[in-house]
Amino acid sequence: MPDYHLYTLPNGIRVLHKQVMHTKIAHCGFILDIGSRDENPDQQGLAHFWEHMAFKGTVKRKSFHILNRLETVGGELNAYTTKEKLCFYASLLESHFEKAFDLLTDITFHSVFPKKEIEKERGVILEEMAMYLDTPEDAIIDEFDNVVFTNHPLGNNILGTKESVSSFTKADFQGFIDQNLSTDSLVFCSVSNWSFEKVLKLAEKFLSEVPRIEKPRKRQPFTVYQPKVVNLEKPISQAHCVIGCPAYSLHDDRRISFFMLSNLLGGPGMNSRLNLAVREKHGLVYTIDANYATYIDTGLFGIYFGTEKKQLKRTTSLVLKELKKLREKPLGTLQLHTAKEQLMGQLAMAEESNMGLMMMMGKSILDLNKVDSLNEIFDQIRRIKAAELTDIANEILREDNLSILNYVPAK
């Protein structure tokens, strides 16, 4: 029996709730199945711009009132945009839950995009772009998306381009919403000590007047990948590198096994293979990590590190050597057990964050139409075999399947 409650309103909006006892804080939000991959070429950055504009005025509230509504009671209101999701969320004392629900409904469905605020926020986003460009460890991660997903919306920067952001008008925002917003592809999700019955009453109060909106999902599938090596000179003092490739989608059963492989290689633990081999043994980097992101039809694996320019070739060679070990030498019984225990422990600690849990639940309902319990995920991890990891490494982490993006200091 699931440890969460799910109900679909007549207009198609799903309400998802998990009751957590012994907490005074409520976390709640709308998660929309809309992201930067849903943008047309001339809309790059529009989903992220919409995220900003949601706080700039609705039919019944000015920007000042939106920003102060929850802050004055010690709450937090925020939002984020990814390749496939847009989220408006809040955290506050559970006694003010109704205020949060009301406000989140308002900014999600009733934003008016004032022209003056568009111009103001345009400048804010252009400064956000400049900040990222001045942070090579962030910029290279975003640019690597384009190296792997060339000529595909997944390769576009979530922030957009200076040209696109500079061109958007009120009509563009409304057009994008009309094009993508569907009541059956969004969910209101909450984690608090409230009962589901109380949450559902609020949902019926605030969401019953939202009309049913049905839109067919039209996402361009990712089908063509060409490995490549790209070297770019930048005004930086340290070389930065990302090595990676496409990986399994969120619908592929092998994703859990690959996630464990990624964690073994470069997860947050200081005992990751890459950290031990490159930082601890040779002292070549300060940061080296691996990351695996899943999308509806593909995934992306990447290893990032920064090092001295003259050590770039050597460090890259050491990384490739670790990948070769995974392809050629299966994990021993103790190594496999340790890798499983470490991943399960990290996942359990992550679930201690009720905000993170709320977002994970909402995303899972939208993507998989279910939320696996921690025990169900643990069962999947325990079933992983060493031979399976070796097979996956030989399929995904082949040297001829890898792309490399290097930022090197300009001469």
Secondary structure, DSSP 8 states (H G I E B T S, - for coil): --SSEEEE-TTS-EEEEEE-SS--EEEEEEEES--GGG--GGGTTHHHHHHHHTTSBBSS-BHHHHHHHHHTTT-EEEEEE-SS-EEEEEEEEGGGHHHHHHHHHHHHH-B---HHHHHHHHHHHHHHHHHHHT-HHHHHHHHHHHHHSTTSGGGS-TT--HHHHTT--HHHHHHHHHHH--GGGEEEEEEESS-HHHHHHHHHHHHTTS------------------EEEEEES-SSEEEEEEEEE--TT-TTHHHHHHHHHHHHSSSTT-HHIIIIIITT---S-EEEEEEE-SS-EEEEEEEEE-GGGHHHHHHHHHHHHHHHHHS---HHHHHHHHHHHHHHHHHHTT-HHHHHHHHHHHHHHHSS---HHHHHHHHHT--HHHHHHHHHHHS-GGG-EEEEEEE--
